[in-house]
Amino acid sequence: MIERLFPPGVPTPKNPYSPAVKAGGFVFVSGQAATDAATGEMSYGDIQHETRVTLTNIKRILEGSGASMEQVVKVNVYLLDERDFAKMNEVYVEFFGKDRPARTTIGCKFANPVMKVEIDCIAYTG
C-alpha cells in the first residue's frame, strides 16, 4: 500500500509533490528547505539556521508519518556552497546524534538561488 502524506504542522508544498510517501515499511521524505511551517515562506539565514529549520521540518514530517529521526536510514544533503559542510554538520549531529544514517552530501545550484541547503531522507518503520 502506498500513502501520500501531508502531516499537520509542516510546510505545505507550493509545487506538485507530497511531503512524504509511505510505502511498505519505508517513509520517503521529499526534499525540504528552510521553510517556516507557520507562514509557508522561506526562513533565510546562515547555514546553521537553514539546516536547523530544514531538519525541524523533516522531524515533524517523520513524526506525522509515524516515524522518527532514529529510524532514518538514508539522507541526502544538497549544499549551495561546499564550504558550508562543517557548519551544516554541527547542526546535523544535533538531530541525529549517535543514530547516524547513511548519507550523501552534494554541492549544487538551486532553482531558488538564495537557498543554502535542501535535505531529503528515507526512514524504515518496519
N, CA, C and O atoms as CSV, one atom per row, in Angstrom:
chain,resi,resn,atom,element,x,y,z
A,1,MET,N,N,0.839,-1.186,0.000
A,1,MET,CA,C,0.000,0.000,0.000
A,1,MET,C,C,0.884,1.250,0.000
A,1,MET,O,O,1.908,1.300,0.681
A,2,ILE,N,N,0.481,2.228,-0.754
A,2,ILE,CA,C,1.207,3.492,-0.834
A,2,ILE,C,C,0.303,4.603,-0.311
A,2,ILE,O,O,-0.845,4.736,-0.735
A,3,GLU,N,N,0.840,5.404,0.622
A,3,GLU,CA,C,0.107,6.544,1.179
A,3,GLU,C,C,0.888,7.817,0.901
A,3,GLU,O,O,2.090,7.882,1.163
A,4,ARG,N,N,0.226,8.810,0.381
A,4,ARG,CA,C,0.825,10.125,0.199
A,4,ARG,C,C,0.415,10.965,1.397
A,4,ARG,O,O,-0.772,11.163,1.655
A,5,LEU,N,N,1.414,11.459,2.130
A,5,LEU,CA,C,1.156,12.061,3.431
A,5,LEU,C,C,1.389,13.570,3.443
A,5,LEU,O,O,2.367,14.073,2.890
A,6,PHE,N,N,0.468,14.267,4.084
A,6,PHE,CA,C,0.550,15.714,4.309
A,6,PHE,C,C,0.318,15.947,5.800
A,6,PHE,O,O,-0.755,16.405,6.192
A,7,PRO,N,N,1.319,15.635,6.641
A,7,PRO,CA,C,1.134,15.752,8.088
A,7,PRO,C,C,0.806,17.192,8.500
A,7,PRO,O,O,1.297,18.142,7.890
A,8,PRO,N,N,-0.023,17.349,9.535
A,8,PRO,CA,C,-0.322,18.700,10.024
A,8,PRO,C,C,0.919,19.337,10.645
A,8,PRO,O,O,1.781,18.647,11.190
A,9,GLY,N,N,0.995,20.668,10.552
A,9,GLY,CA,C,2.090,21.385,11.188
A,9,GLY,C,C,3.377,21.421,10.389
A,9,GLY,O,O,4.416,21.836,10.904
A,10,VAL,N,N,3.322,20.988,9.129
A,10,VAL,CA,C,4.522,21.035,8.280
A,10,VAL,C,C,4.228,21.957,7.098
A,10,VAL,O,O,3.066,22.171,6.753
A,11,PRO,N,N,5.274,22.503,6.476
A,11,PRO,CA,C,5.040,23.391,5.344
A,11,PRO,C,C,4.263,22.697,4.224
A,11,PRO,O,O,4.545,21.552,3.873
A,12,THR,N,N,3.293,23.401,3.679
A,12,THR,CA,C,2.534,22.882,2.546
A,12,THR,C,C,3.333,23.144,1.273
A,12,THR,O,O,3.707,24.286,1.007
A,13,PRO,N,N,3.597,22.117,0.495
A,13,PRO,CA,C,4.367,22.315,-0.735
A,13,PRO,C,C,3.676,23.291,-1.688
A,13,PRO,O,O,2.455,23.271,-1.843
A,14,LYS,N,N,4.473,24.134,-2.316
A,14,LYS,CA,C,3.948,25.054,-3.325
A,14,LYS,C,C,3.990,24.420,-4.709
A,14,LYS,O,O,3.462,24.977,-5.672
A,15,ASN,N,N,4.613,23.268,-4.802
A,15,ASN,CA,C,4.744,22.553,-6.068
A,15,ASN,C,C,4.050,21.202,-5.967
A,15,ASN,O,O,3.664,20.796,-4.870
A,16,PRO,N,N,3.881,20.492,-7.086
A,16,PRO,CA,C,3.105,19.250,-7.094
A,16,PRO,C,C,3.869,18.026,-6.579
A,16,PRO,O,O,4.313,17.184,-7.360
A,17,TYR,N,N,4.013,17.943,-5.252
A,17,TYR,CA,C,4.607,16.757,-4.633
A,17,TYR,C,C,4.067,16.602,-3.223
A,17,TYR,O,O,3.518,17.543,-2.651
A,18,SER,N,N,4.224,15.421,-2.673
A,18,SER,CA,C,3.818,15.133,-1.294
A,18,SER,C,C,5.014,15.334,-0.381
A,18,SER,O,O,6.136,15.002,-0.766
A,19,PRO,N,N,4.808,15.874,0.829
A,19,PRO,CA,C,5.919,15.990,1.775
A,19,PRO,C,C,6.538,14.629,2.095
A,19,PRO,O,O,7.747,14.522,2.302
A,20,ALA,N,N,5.697,13.592,2.134
A,20,ALA,CA,C,6.188,12.243,2.415
A,20,ALA,C,C,5.301,11.221,1.729
A,20,ALA,O,O,4.115,11.453,1.493
A,21,VAL,N,N,5.900,10.094,1.418
A,21,VAL,CA,C,5.158,8.962,0.873
A,21,VAL,C,C,5.557,7.743,1.690
A,21,VAL,O,O,6.741,7.455,1.866
A,22,LYS,N,N,4.552,7.032,2.186
A,22,LYS,CA,C,4.790,5.800,2.945
A,22,LYS,C,C,4.507,4.633,2.022
A,22,LYS,O,O,3.433,4.545,1.426
A,23,ALA,N,N,5.481,3.731,1.904
A,23,ALA,CA,C,5.341,2.560,1.044
A,23,ALA,C,C,5.984,1.382,1.765
A,23,ALA,O,O,7.174,1.405,2.077
A,24,GLY,N,N,5.179,0.348,2.027
A,24,GLY,CA,C,5.708,-0.782,2.782
A,24,GLY,C,C,6.184,-0.297,4.133
A,24,GLY,O,O,5.454,0.402,4.836
A,25,GLY,N,N,7.380,-0.653,4.498
A,25,GLY,CA,C,7.932,-0.236,5.779
A,25,GLY,C,C,8.787,1.008,5.688
A,25,GLY,O,O,9.573,1.274,6.598
A,26,PHE,N,N,8.661,1.779,4.623
A,26,PHE,CA,C,9.506,2.954,4.435
A,26,PHE,C,C,8.703,4.237,4.355
A,26,PHE,O,O,7.572,4.252,3.869
A,27,VAL,N,N,9.308,5.321,4.842
A,27,VAL,CA,C,8.773,6.667,4.664
A,27,VAL,C,C,9.810,7.449,3.876
A,27,VAL,O,O,10.954,7.586,4.308
A,28,PHE,N,N,9.411,7.958,2.725
A,28,PHE,CA,C,10.278,8.754,1.860
A,28,PHE,C,C,9.897,10.220,2.044
A,28,PHE,O,O,8.779,10.620,1.721
A,29,VAL,N,N,10.824,11.017,2.561
A,29,VAL,CA,C,10.562,12.436,2.788
A,29,VAL,C,C,11.138,13.231,1.623
A,29,VAL,O,O,12.321,13.122,1.303
A,30,SER,N,N,10.287,14.028,0.998
A,30,SER,CA,C,10.725,14.881,-0.109
A,30,SER,C,C,11.745,15.901,0.371
A,30,SER,O,O,11.832,16.195,1.563
A,31,GLY,N,N,12.509,16.433,-0.563
A,31,GLY,CA,C,13.491,17.451,-0.234
A,31,GLY,C,C,12.858,18.613,0.506
A,31,GLY,O,O,11.861,19.182,0.062
A,32,GLN,N,N,13.445,18.956,1.633
A,32,GLN,CA,C,12.947,20.050,2.461
A,32,GLN,C,C,13.988,21.148,2.524
A,32,GLN,O,O,15.192,20.902,2.444
A,33,ALA,N,N,13.494,22.363,2.669
A,33,ALA,CA,C,14.362,23.528,2.818
A,33,ALA,C,C,13.926,24.274,4.070
A,33,ALA,O,O,13.080,23.797,4.827
A,34,ALA,N,N,14.502,25.431,4.279
A,34,ALA,CA,C,14.222,26.223,5.487
A,34,ALA,C,C,12.927,27.010,5.322
A,34,ALA,O,O,12.933,28.241,5.290
A,35,THR,N,N,11.829,26.290,5.221
A,35,THR,CA,C,10.518,26.913,5.075
A,35,THR,C,C,9.859,27.013,6.441
A,35,THR,O,O,9.778,26.026,7.172
A,36,ASP,N,N,9.391,28.199,6.781
A,36,ASP,CA,C,8.675,28.409,8.033
A,36,ASP,C,C,7.317,27.723,7.918
A,36,ASP,O,O,6.523,28.064,7.041
A,37,ALA,N,N,7.049,26.772,8.787
A,37,ALA,CA,C,5.808,25.989,8.703
A,37,ALA,C,C,4.572,26.863,8.927
A,37,ALA,O,O,3.513,26.589,8.363
A,38,ALA,N,N,4.695,27.901,9.737
A,38,ALA,CA,C,3.545,28.752,10.044
A,38,ALA,C,C,3.170,29.666,8.876
A,38,ALA,O,O,1.988,29.882,8.606
A,39,THR,N,N,4.177,30.199,8.186
A,39,THR,CA,C,3.902,31.164,7.119
A,39,THR,C,C,4.008,30.576,5.717
A,39,THR,O,O,3.442,31.123,4.770
A,40,GLY,N,N,4.727,29.467,5.580
A,40,GLY,CA,C,4.968,28.886,4.267
A,40,GLY,C,C,6.036,29.621,3.482
A,40,GLY,O,O,6.274,29.315,2.314
A,41,GLU,N,N,6.681,30.586,4.114
A,41,GLU,CA,C,7.729,31.364,3.461
A,41,GLU,C,C,9.102,30.861,3.877
A,41,GLU,O,O,9.253,30.263,4.942
A,42,MET,N,N,10.094,31.102,3.044
A,42,MET,CA,C,11.462,30.705,3.370
A,42,MET,C,C,11.963,31.502,4.572
A,42,MET,O,O,11.641,32.679,4.733
A,43,SER,N,N,12.745,30.846,5.399
A,43,SER,CA,C,13.368,31.470,6.567
A,43,SER,C,C,14.871,31.489,6.319
A,43,SER,O,O,15.607,30.622,6.790
A,44,TYR,N,N,15.307,32.495,5.571
A,44,TYR,CA,C,16.707,32.593,5.187
A,44,TYR,C,C,17.587,32.970,6.369
A,44,TYR,O,O,17.149,33.643,7.302
A,45,GLY,N,N,18.815,32.532,6.311
A,45,GLY,CA,C,19.793,32.865,7.336
A,45,GLY,C,C,21.098,32.187,6.991
A,45,GLY,O,O,21.321,31.791,5.847
A,46,ASP,N,N,21.968,32.053,7.993
A,46,ASP,CA,C,23.236,31.366,7.743
A,46,ASP,C,C,22.975,29.870,7.615
A,46,ASP,O,O,21.852,29.413,7.831
A,47,ILE,N,N,23.991,29.118,7.272
A,47,ILE,CA,C,23.808,27.685,7.019
A,47,ILE,C,C,23.310,26.938,8.252
A,47,ILE,O,O,22.533,25.991,8.125
A,48,GLN,N,N,23.745,27.350,9.444
A,48,GLN,CA,C,23.262,26.674,10.653
A,48,GLN,C,C,21.761,26.899,10.819
A,48,GLN,O,O,21.018,25.963,11.115
A,49,HIS,N,N,21.321,28.133,10.630
A,49,HIS,CA,C,19.894,28.438,10.760
A,49,HIS,C,C,19.082,27.636,9.743
A,49,HIS,O,O,18.102,26.983,10.102
A,50,GLU,N,N,19.490,27.685,8.482
A,50,GLU,CA,C,18.714,26.985,7.451
A,50,GLU,C,C,18.727,25.478,7.654
A,50,GLU,O,O,17.722,24.814,7.401
A,51,THR,N,N,19.850,24.928,8.107
A,51,THR,CA,C,19.903,23.485,8.384
A,51,THR,C,C,18.976,23.127,9.532
A,51,THR,O,O,18.276,22.116,9.470
A,52,ARG,N,N,18.961,23.940,10.576
A,52,ARG,CA,C,18.106,23.674,11.746
A,52,ARG,C,C,16.628,23.718,11.367
A,52,ARG,O,O,15.868,22.835,11.765
A,53,VAL,N,N,16.208,24.721,10.610
A,53,VAL,CA,C,14.812,24.809,10.181
A,53,VAL,C,C,14.460,23.629,9.281
A,53,VAL,O,O,13.391,23.036,9.422
A,54,THR,N,N,15.342,23.292,8.369
A,54,THR,CA,C,15.108,22.181,7.448
A,54,THR,C,C,14.956,20.859,8.196
A,54,THR,O,O,14.023,20.101,7.932
A,55,LEU,N,N,15.867,20.581,9.125
A,55,LEU,CA,C,15.790,19.317,9.872
A,55,LEU,C,C,14.603,19.302,10.838
A,55,LEU,O,O,14.056,18.235,11.118
A,56,THR,N,N,14.204,20.449,11.344
A,56,THR,CA,C,12.992,20.512,12.166
A,56,THR,C,C,11.781,20.148,11.324
A,56,THR,O,O,10.904,19.420,11.789
A,57,ASN,N,N,11.717,20.639,10.095
A,57,ASN,CA,C,10.625,20.270,9.191
A,57,ASN,C,C,10.629,18.769,8.921
A,57,ASN,O,O,9.576,18.130,8.935
A,58,ILE,N,N,11.800,18.212,8.678
A,58,ILE,CA,C,11.899,16.772,8.435
A,58,ILE,C,C,11.442,15.987,9.647
A,58,ILE,O,O,10.701,15.014,9.513
A,59,LYS,N,N,11.871,16.395,10.821
A,59,LYS,CA,C,11.457,15.712,12.055
A,59,LYS,C,C,9.933,15.731,12.202
A,59,LYS,O,O,9.334,14.716,12.553
A,60,ARG,N,N,9.312,16.868,11.937
A,60,ARG,CA,C,7.845,16.970,12.033
A,60,ARG,C,C,7.155,16.091,10.993
A,60,ARG,O,O,6.147,15.449,11.289
A,61,ILE,N,N,7.691,16.065,9.786
A,61,ILE,CA,C,7.113,15.210,8.739
A,61,ILE,C,C,7.213,13.746,9.140
A,61,ILE,O,O,6.245,12.995,9.013
A,62,LEU,N,N,8.380,13.340,9.621
A,62,LEU,CA,C,8.547,11.946,10.054
A,62,LEU,C,C,7.584,11.601,11.175
A,62,LEU,O,O,6.910,10.573,11.119
A,63,GLU,N,N,7.511,12.453,12.195
A,63,GLU,CA,C,6.612,12.183,13.322
A,63,GLU,C,C,5.159,12.114,12.867
A,63,GLU,O,O,4.393,11.280,13.350
A,64,GLY,N,N,4.778,12.992,11.935
A,64,GLY,CA,C,3.425,12.967,11.403
A,64,GLY,C,C,3.153,11.782,10.492
A,64,GLY,O,O,2.009,11.517,10.123
A,65,SER,N,N,4.213,11.075,10.134
A,65,SER,CA,C,4.110,9.893,9.277
A,65,SER,C,C,4.312,8.596,10.045
A,65,SER,O,O,4.362,7.520,9.451
A,66,GLY,N,N,4.429,8.697,11.380
A,66,GLY,CA,C,4.611,7.509,12.203
A,66,GLY,C,C,6.045,7.033,12.294
A,66,GLY,O,O,6.289,5.863,12.587
A,67,ALA,N,N,7.002,7.918,12.049
A,67,ALA,CA,C,8.422,7.553,12.120
A,67,ALA,C,C,9.159,8.557,12.999
A,67,ALA,O,O,8.560,9.485,13.544
A,68,SER,N,N,10.462,8.356,13.127
A,68,SER,CA,C,11.279,9.253,13.947
A,68,SER,C,C,12.646,9.424,13.290
A,68,SER,O,O,12.994,8.715,12.345
A,69,MET,N,N,13.402,10.369,13.807
A,69,MET,CA,C,14.756,10.595,13.296
A,69,MET,C,C,15.628,9.354,13.508
A,69,MET,O,O,16.512,9.078,12.696
A,70,GLU,N,N,15.393,8.618,14.568
A,70,GLU,CA,C,16.176,7.414,14.857
A,70,GLU,C,C,15.957,6.321,13.817
A,70,GLU,O,O,16.779,5.412,13.696
A,71,GLN,N,N,14.864,6.397,13.070
A,71,GLN,CA,C,14.548,5.389,12.063
A,71,GLN,C,C,15.026,5.778,10.659
A,71,GLN,O,O,14.803,5.037,9.702
A,72,VAL,N,N,15.672,6.922,10.535
A,72,VAL,CA,C,16.171,7.348,9.225
A,72,VAL,C,C,17.360,6.482,8.838
A,72,VAL,O,O,18.308,6.327,9.608
A,73,VAL,N,N,17.295,5.919,7.632
A,73,VAL,CA,C,18.370,5.047,7.157
A,73,VAL,C,C,19.230,5.698,6.086
A,73,VAL,O,O,20.365,5.271,5.872
A,74,LYS,N,N,18.715,6.727,5.403
A,74,LYS,CA,C,19.469,7.377,4.327
A,74,LYS,C,C,19.087,8.845,4.261
A,74,LYS,O,O,17.912,9.203,4.337
A,75,VAL,N,N,20.107,9.690,4.117
A,75,VAL,CA,C,19.912,11.132,3.995
A,75,VAL,C,C,20.705,11.632,2.794
A,75,VAL,O,O,21.826,11.188,2.546
A,76,ASN,N,N,20.113,12.557,2.060
A,76,ASN,CA,C,20.820,13.290,1.011
A,76,ASN,C,C,20.807,14.759,1.408
A,76,ASN,O,O,19.751,15.328,1.686
A,77,VAL,N,N,21.989,15.370,1.433
A,77,VAL,CA,C,22.129,16.790,1.758
A,77,VAL,C,C,22.668,17.492,0.522
A,77,VAL,O,O,23.654,17.057,-0.073
A,78,TYR,N,N,22.020,18.569,0.146
A,78,TYR,CA,C,22.434,19.366,-1.003
A,78,TYR,C,C,22.823,20.748,-0.491
A,78,TYR,O,O,22.017,21.427,0.145
A,79,LEU,N,N,24.054,21.163,-0.768
A,79,LEU,CA,C,24.568,22.446,-0.297
A,79,LEU,C,C,24.848,23.373,-1.470
A,79,LEU,O,O,25.409,22.956,-2.483
A,80,LEU,N,N,24.455,24.628,-1.325
A,80,LEU,CA,C,24.792,25.631,-2.325
A,80,LEU,C,C,26.293,25.870,-2.349
A,80,LEU,O,O,26.882,26.061,-3.413
A,81,ASP,N,N,26.914,25.857,-1.164
A,81,ASP,CA,C,28.345,26.134,-1.041
A,81,ASP,C,C,28.997,25.005,-0.241
A,81,ASP,O,O,28.709,24.838,0.944
A,82,GLU,N,N,29.862,24.240,-0.876
A,82,GLU,CA,C,30.506,23.103,-0.206
A,82,GLU,C,C,31.309,23.534,1.017
A,82,GLU,O,O,31.566,22.724,1.907
A,83,ARG,N,N,31.704,24.798,1.066
A,83,ARG,CA,C,32.461,25.295,2.231
A,83,ARG,C,C,31.596,25.347,3.494
A,83,ARG,O,O,32.120,25.530,4.593
A,84,ASP,N,N,30.283,25.188,3.345
A,84,ASP,CA,C,29.371,25.160,4.494
A,84,ASP,C,C,29.259,23.772,5.119
A,84,ASP,O,O,28.512,23.586,6.080
A,85,PHE,N,N,29.989,22.805,4.588
A,85,PHE,CA,C,29.884,21.413,5.034
A,85,PHE,C,C,30.070,21.269,6.548
A,85,PHE,O,O,29.229,20.658,7.209
A,86,ALA,N,N,31.137,21.809,7.103
A,86,ALA,CA,C,31.420,21.648,8.541
A,86,ALA,C,C,30.343,22.310,9.400
A,86,ALA,O,O,29.920,21.737,10.404
A,87,LYS,N,N,29.901,23.487,9.026
A,87,LYS,CA,C,28.875,24.187,9.815
A,87,LYS,C,C,27.533,23.482,9.712
A,87,LYS,O,O,26.784,23.438,10.689
A,88,MET,N,N,27.212,22.925,8.535
A,88,MET,CA,C,25.995,22.136,8.407
A,88,MET,C,C,26.075,20.921,9.321
A,88,MET,O,O,25.097,20.579,9.986
A,89,ASN,N,N,27.241,20.264,9.359
A,89,ASN,CA,C,27.424,19.083,10.210
A,89,ASN,C,C,27.227,19.386,11.689
A,89,ASN,O,O,26.728,18.537,12.427
A,90,GLU,N,N,27.609,20.581,12.136
A,90,GLU,CA,C,27.427,20.956,13.537
A,90,GLU,C,C,25.961,20.848,13.946
A,90,GLU,O,O,25.650,20.376,15.040
A,91,VAL,N,N,25.073,21.281,13.076
A,91,VAL,CA,C,23.630,21.205,13.358
A,91,VAL,C,C,23.109,19.798,13.101
A,91,VAL,O,O,22.278,19.297,13.859
A,92,TYR,N,N,23.579,19.167,12.058
A,92,TYR,CA,C,23.140,17.812,11.688
A,92,TYR,C,C,23.268,16.848,12.874
A,92,TYR,O,O,22.351,16.072,13.145
A,93,VAL,N,N,24.405,16.898,13.579
A,93,VAL,CA,C,24.598,15.970,14.704
A,93,VAL,C,C,23.649,16.263,15.857
A,93,VAL,O,O,23.374,15.367,16.655
A,94,GLU,N,N,23.140,17.483,15.972
A,94,GLU,CA,C,22.133,17.785,16.996
A,94,GLU,C,C,20.876,16.956,16.779
A,94,GLU,O,O,20.203,16.583,17.740
A,95,PHE,N,N,20.560,16.669,15.537
A,95,PHE,CA,C,19.334,15.945,15.208
A,95,PHE,C,C,19.538,14.436,15.148
A,95,PHE,O,O,18.615,13.680,15.452
A,96,PHE,N,N,20.719,13.989,14.763
A,96,PHE,CA,C,20.944,12.556,14.601
A,96,PHE,C,C,21.813,11.945,15.692
A,96,PHE,O,O,21.740,10.736,15.915
A,97,GLY,N,N,22.631,12.732,16.376
A,97,GLY,CA,C,23.456,12.211,17.457
A,97,GLY,C,C,24.221,10.973,17.041
A,97,GLY,O,O,24.917,10.962,16.026
A,98,LYS,N,N,24.078,9.923,17.849
A,98,LYS,CA,C,24.800,8.673,17.553
A,98,LYS,C,C,24.044,7.775,16.577
A,98,LYS,O,O,24.609,6.803,16.077
A,99,ASP,N,N,22.763,8.087,16.295
A,99,ASP,CA,C,21.964,7.304,15.342
A,99,ASP,C,C,22.182,7.862,13.948
A,99,ASP,O,O,21.295,8.494,13.375
A,100,ARG,N,N,23.352,7.627,13.413
A,100,ARG,CA,C,23.735,8.252,12.142
A,100,ARG,C,C,23.367,7.376,10.948
A,100,ARG,O,O,23.858,6.256,10.804
A,101,PRO,N,N,22.498,7.905,10.101
A,101,PRO,CA,C,22.125,7.158,8.895
A,101,PRO,C,C,23.215,7.248,7.828
A,101,PRO,O,O,24.153,8.035,7.955
A,102,ALA,N,N,23.086,6.454,6.796
A,102,ALA,CA,C,23.939,6.607,5.619
A,102,ALA,C,C,23.627,7.974,5.025
A,102,ALA,O,O,22.502,8.463,5.128
A,103,ARG,N,N,24.643,8.595,4.393
A,103,ARG,CA,C,24.420,9.948,3.890
A,103,ARG,C,C,25.275,10.236,2.670
A,103,ARG,O,O,26.392,9.737,2.529
A,104,THR,N,N,24.711,11.063,1.791
A,104,THR,CA,C,25.426,11.632,0.667
A,104,THR,C,C,25.282,13.144,0.776
A,104,THR,O,O,24.192,13.647,1.050
A,105,THR,N,N,26.378,13.874,0.562
A,105,THR,CA,C,26.332,15.338,0.555
A,105,THR,C,C,26.872,15.820,-0.782
A,105,THR,O,O,27.949,15.416,-1.219
A,106,ILE,N,N,26.101,16.692,-1.419
A,106,ILE,CA,C,26.416,17.141,-2.766
A,106,ILE,C,C,26.375,18.664,-2.822
A,106,ILE,O,O,25.469,19.283,-2.263
A,107,GLY,N,N,27.345,19.265,-3.489
A,107,GLY,CA,C,27.292,20.697,-3.784
A,107,GLY,C,C,26.492,20.892,-5.056
A,107,GLY,O,O,26.660,20.136,-6.012
A,108,CYS,N,N,25.615,21.903,-5.085
A,108,CYS,CA,C,24.744,22.077,-6.242
A,108,CYS,C,C,24.249,23.509,-6.364
A,108,CYS,O,O,24.544,24.354,-5.519
A,109,LYS,N,N,23.501,23.769,-7.415
A,109,LYS,CA,C,22.780,25.025,-7.597
A,109,LYS,C,C,21.309,24.718,-7.371
A,109,LYS,O,O,20.835,23.626,-7.685
A,110,PHE,N,N,20.591,25.694,-6.822
A,110,PHE,CA,C,19.159,25.534,-6.592
A,110,PHE,C,C,18.365,26.433,-7.534
A,110,PHE,O,O,18.875,27.442,-8.021
A,111,ALA,N,N,17.121,26.061,-7.783
A,111,ALA,CA,C,16.227,26.926,-8.551
A,111,ALA,C,C,16.036,28.254,-7.803
A,111,ALA,O,O,15.895,29.309,-8.423
A,112,ASN,N,N,16.034,28.190,-6.473
A,112,ASN,CA,C,15.990,29.385,-5.630
A,112,ASN,C,C,17.441,29.718,-5.277
A,112,ASN,O,O,18.026,29.040,-4.433
A,113,PRO,N,N,18.030,30.725,-5.887
A,113,PRO,CA,C,19.463,30.985,-5.719
A,113,PRO,C,C,19.876,31.497,-4.345
A,113,PRO,O,O,21.071,31.601,-4.070
A,114,VAL,N,N,18.918,31.820,-3.473
A,114,VAL,CA,C,19.232,32.313,-2.128
A,114,VAL,C,C,19.301,31.155,-1.121
A,114,VAL,O,O,19.983,31.256,-0.102
A,115,MET,N,N,18.604,30.075,-1.408
A,115,MET,CA,C,18.544,28.906,-0.530
A,115,MET,C,C,19.929,28.282,-0.381
A,115,MET,O,O,20.671,28.172,-1.357
A,116,LYS,N,N,20.282,27.869,0.849
A,116,LYS,CA,C,21.615,27.322,1.109
A,116,LYS,C,C,21.650,25.804,1.235
A,116,LYS,O,O,22.692,25.193,0.997
A,117,VAL,N,N,20.516,25.174,1.610
A,117,VAL,CA,C,20.528,23.739,1.869
A,117,VAL,C,C,19.156,23.127,1.571
A,117,VAL,O,O,18.118,23.753,1.785
A,118,GLU,N,N,19.180,21.903,1.078
A,118,GLU,CA,C,17.979,21.082,0.929
A,118,GLU,C,C,18.348,19.680,1.390
A,118,GLU,O,O,19.446,19.193,1.120
A,119,ILE,N,N,17.409,19.031,2.096
A,119,ILE,CA,C,17.678,17.699,2.653
A,119,ILE,C,C,16.467,16.812,2.404
A,119,ILE,O,O,15.329,17.234,2.612
A,120,ASP,N,N,16.712,15.586,1.960
A,120,ASP,CA,C,15.662,14.574,1.902
A,120,ASP,C,C,16.130,13.343,2.642
A,120,ASP,O,O,17.315,13.214,2.948
A,121,CYS,N,N,15.209,12.431,2.935
A,121,CYS,CA,C,15.620,11.220,3.663
A,121,CYS,C,C,14.628,10.092,3.462
A,121,CYS,O,O,13.529,10.275,2.939
A,122,ILE,N,N,15.058,8.920,3.898
A,122,ILE,CA,C,14.240,7.716,3.901
A,122,ILE,C,C,14.324,7.122,5.300
A,122,ILE,O,O,15.414,6.962,5.849
A,123,ALA,N,N,13.174,6.796,5.871
A,123,ALA,CA,C,13.119,6.154,7.178
A,123,ALA,C,C,12.508,4.768,7.034
A,123,ALA,O,O,11.667,4.534,6.166
A,124,TYR,N,N,12.934,3.868,7.881
A,124,TYR,CA,C,12.399,2.497,7.883
A,124,TYR,C,C,11.574,2.312,9.146
A,124,TYR,O,O,12.074,2.492,10.256
A,125,THR,N,N,10.304,1.950,8.971
A,125,THR,CA,C,9.415,1.779,10.121
A,125,THR,C,C,9.119,0.317,10.410
A,125,THR,O,O,8.448,-0.014,11.387
A,126,GLY,N,N,9.636,-0.562,9.536
A,126,GLY,CA,C,9.475,-1.996,9.771
A,126,GLY,C,C,8.171,-2.475,9.399
A,126,GLY,O,O,7.887,-3.664,9.540
